[in-house]
Amino acid sequence: MSESPDASADPGTELPRQGMFRAETSEETVPAPLGGEAGEAEHGAVGAEPVQSPADPAGEGADGADAAGRGPERVETAGLEHIPGPGAAEGVPKKQPAPRRRATSAPEPAAELDDVELRGALEAILLVVDEPVSEFTLAQVLGEPAGRIGPMLDDIAAGYTAAGHGFELRRAAGGWRLYTRAEYATYVERFVLDGQSVRLTQAALETLAVVAYKQPVTRSRISAIRGVNCDGVIRTLVSRGLVEECGTEPDSGAFLYRTTTMFLEKLGLNSVDELPPLAPFLPDDVEEFADATR
C-alpha cells in the first residue's frame, strides 16, 4: 500500500494525475491545477472532502484520516471498476450472430420454346458459329430437349432447299453448319478466294488424298504410294490442321496419320465414308493402287 501523501508535498506532482483522471471518469470535468497558490488552494479543497468509492458509500472500515489520505487512490480504483468496455454501454444492443442461410431450391426450368421461337434461335446461332455445332450443344444452350433439335434442324434444312437459297444447312463433322451451295461456288471464289488464300500444292493435294483414303497410314507407306519422299508435305498438312498423328503401328512403331475434323469441315462432309469413290479418277494401269485404297 502506498504511503499517505504529505500535506506539505508539492501539489503539482499529484494533482495533475487526480485532475486528469477525474476529467475522464467523473461526470463533471475538473481541470488539473497549474501549480502555484491556486493549485494549493484547490488541493486543500480536495483533501478536505475526499471522494468515497461507490463500493463503500458509507465509508465503513476506514477512519477519516485514512480516507482523506488515500482519497485519490480510492477515486482511481472506483473509476477503473466502472469504466464501461467497448460496446457495453447501457442501451446498446449486443451484435447478434448472422442467421444461417438455408439452401435454396433449384430454379424451376424455363418453359419450352414454341416452334417459331425455337426455329429463329437455331438460325441465329447457326449464322455465327465458325464450326459445325452438335445437336446436344444446341439443346444445352437453348434449354430444350435434344429430341426437338434434330427434327427442327431437318425442317430448316428442307425449307432452305425448297426456297432455293444460295446457302444450305447440312450435317458436317458430327454437327450442323450453313454452307454456300455448290452451284454458286464460282461467285464465292471471285469474292473471297481469288488472290486472297494460299492454295495447297499439287503434291500436298495428292498426299492428302492418300491419307484420306488409306488412313490410318504411315509416312513411309505414303511415300511408297506416291513414289517420292513426303516428309515435308506431311509437315505442311499437319501445320494446316488437315492431318494429325493418331498413334503408332504395332510392328514398326512408325507414326500413323489420319485426316482431322477440319478436313471434314472444309469439304462439308460428315465422315470419310462420304468421300467419292477413288477408282473412276485413276488411270487404267494403276488398278492395284485403286484396290489398295478402297
C-alpha angles and dihedrals in degrees: 000000000000120000121259111266115254116245090225094052119119106271091211092072099053109024098063088060091048094045094046093049094048090050089058100042108025123081090229117060111235112192117224114251117253095215131255126080094325089057093049092051092050091045089054091052093050094046091051093056110036118195112243123221116254087231090063107031096163094048092238118171095026132081124230095256093050091047091049093046096048097037097120093047092051090049090052093048093048092049093051092050092054101041105120118227123235111293092005097104115129113266095022109118118227117250109260120217115258112262117248115257116238119229109262119228120248114272116260114260116261119255117268117264118248118243095262094051093043091051092051093047092051093049091050093052094045090054093060103038116104095199135032112287123210126235090241092057092048091050091052094048094048096038092234130130113266089234090072097048100062098050091045092052090049089052092049091049092050091049093053091050094048092048092052096234120175089242135050139201115232143154117268134165093354095310145060130273140160116251134181114251118260093237090063096046093106093060092045091052091053091053101039116010111038109099093347105081136056108238124212115257121245090255091053092049092050092048091047090052092053091050092047095052099035103037130178090043136152125240093245091053091052091051091048092053094047095039094229137079110275102184096111093043092051091051088053093051091048091050090050090054094241097111131034140179115261107181135293136292111259096225104041101019090229119150117263122219133205138169120271136230088260088061090057091044094052092050094042093238130143094208140350088260087077092062112117117255112273101212098080090059096052128089118251094249094063099060090129090057090050091052091050093052099047 
